[in-house]
Amino acid sequence: MKKIFQWEEYLNWKNMSKEQKLNFKRACLFPFLVYMVYVFLNQYSLAILLLLGLYFLIRFKNRNKLGR
């Protein structure tokens, strides 16, 4: 956890290892991924909830048919 907040290390790009560079790139791209997931869920949340509700409704009805 301590390494994440040592931003001085990231200023010296040439002396960083390949793993440190990759971790820095991932950390910089993470907010964009979160934003894309937010936009997707904001746009399709109603459809996802309807599909999940329909799935569980069908599953519940089929479970009752097997019990009889």
CNS distance restraints for C-alpha pairs under 8 A (distance, minus, plus):
assign (resid   1 and name CA) (resid   5 and name CA) 7.39 0.50 0.50
assign (resid   2 and name CA) (resid   6 and name CA) 6.93 0.50 0.50
assign (resid   6 and name CA) (resid  10 and name CA) 7.77 0.50 0.50
assign (resid   7 and name CA) (resid  11 and name CA) 6.95 0.50 0.50
assign (resid   8 and name CA) (resid  12 and name CA) 7.40 0.50 0.50
assign (resid   9 and name CA) (resid  13 and name CA) 7.86 0.50 0.50
assign (resid   9 and name CA) (resid  16 and name CA) 7.70 0.50 0.50
assign (resid  10 and name CA) (resid  16 and name CA) 7.49 0.50 0.50
assign (resid  10 and name CA) (resid  24 and name CA) 7.66 0.50 0.50
assign (resid  12 and name CA) (resid  16 and name CA) 6.79 0.50 0.50
assign (resid  13 and name CA) (resid  21 and name CA) 7.60 0.50 0.50
assign (resid  16 and name CA) (resid  20 and name CA) 5.96 0.50 0.50
assign (resid  16 and name CA) (resid  21 and name CA) 6.37 0.50 0.50
assign (resid  17 and name CA) (resid  21 and name CA) 6.32 0.50 0.50
assign (resid  18 and name CA) (resid  22 and name CA) 6.16 0.50 0.50
assign (resid  19 and name CA) (resid  23 and name CA) 6.14 0.50 0.50
assign (resid  20 and name CA) (resid  24 and name CA) 6.13 0.50 0.50
assign (resid  21 and name CA) (resid  25 and name CA) 6.22 0.50 0.50
assign (resid  22 and name CA) (resid  26 and name CA) 6.19 0.50 0.50
assign (resid  23 and name CA) (resid  27 and name CA) 6.14 0.50 0.50
assign (resid  24 and name CA) (resid  28 and name CA) 6.23 0.50 0.50
assign (resid  25 and name CA) (resid  29 and name CA) 6.19 0.50 0.50
assign (resid  26 and name CA) (resid  30 and name CA) 6.01 0.50 0.50
assign (resid  27 and name CA) (resid  31 and name CA) 7.85 0.50 0.50
assign (resid  29 and name CA) (resid  33 and name CA) 6.59 0.50 0.50
assign (resid  30 and name CA) (resid  34 and name CA) 6.28 0.50 0.50
assign (resid  31 and name CA) (resid  35 and name CA) 6.13 0.50 0.50
assign (resid  32 and name CA) (resid  36 and name CA) 6.21 0.50 0.50
assign (resid  33 and name CA) (resid  37 and name CA) 6.24 0.50 0.50
assign (resid  34 and name CA) (resid  38 and name CA) 6.09 0.50 0.50
assign (resid  35 and name CA) (resid  39 and name CA) 6.15 0.50 0.50
assign (resid  36 and name CA) (resid  40 and name CA) 6.13 0.50 0.50
assign (resid  37 and name CA) (resid  41 and name CA) 6.07 0.50 0.50
assign (resid  38 and name CA) (resid  42 and name CA) 5.90 0.50 0.50
assign (resid  39 and name CA) (resid  43 and name CA) 6.10 0.50 0.50
assign (resid  40 and name CA) (resid  44 and name CA) 6.02 0.50 0.50
assign (resid  40 and name CA) (resid  45 and name CA) 7.84 0.50 0.50
assign (resid  41 and name CA) (resid  45 and name CA) 4.96 0.50 0.50
assign (resid  44 and name CA) (resid  48 and name CA) 6.15 0.50 0.50
assign (resid  45 and name CA) (resid  49 and name CA) 6.09 0.50 0.50
assign (resid  46 and name CA) (resid  50 and name CA) 6.15 0.50 0.50
assign (resid  47 and name CA) (resid  51 and name CA) 6.16 0.50 0.50
assign (resid  48 and name CA) (resid  52 and name CA) 6.16 0.50 0.50
assign (resid  49 and name CA) (resid  53 and name CA) 6.00 0.50 0.50
assign (resid  50 and name CA) (resid  54 and name CA) 6.04 0.50 0.50
assign (resid  51 and name CA) (resid  55 and name CA) 6.07 0.50 0.50
assign (resid  52 and name CA) (resid  56 and name CA) 6.22 0.50 0.50
assign (resid  53 and name CA) (resid  57 and name CA) 6.03 0.50 0.50
assign (resid  54 and name CA) (resid  58 and name CA) 6.15 0.50 0.50
assign (resid  55 and name CA) (resid  59 and name CA) 6.09 0.50 0.50
assign (resid  56 and name CA) (resid  60 and name CA) 5.93 0.50 0.50
assign (resid  57 and name CA) (resid  61 and name CA) 6.21 0.50 0.50
assign (resid  58 and name CA) (resid  62 and name CA) 6.10 0.50 0.50
assign (resid  59 and name CA) (resid  63 and name CA) 6.15 0.50 0.50
assign (resid  60 and name CA) (resid  64 and name CA) 6.45 0.50 0.50
assign (resid  61 and name CA) (resid  65 and name CA) 6.45 0.50 0.50
assign (resid  62 and name CA) (resid  66 and name CA) 6.43 0.50 0.50
assign (resid  63 and name CA) (resid  67 and name CA) 6.62 0.50 0.50
assign (resid  64 and name CA) (resid  68 and name CA) 6.84 0.50 0.50
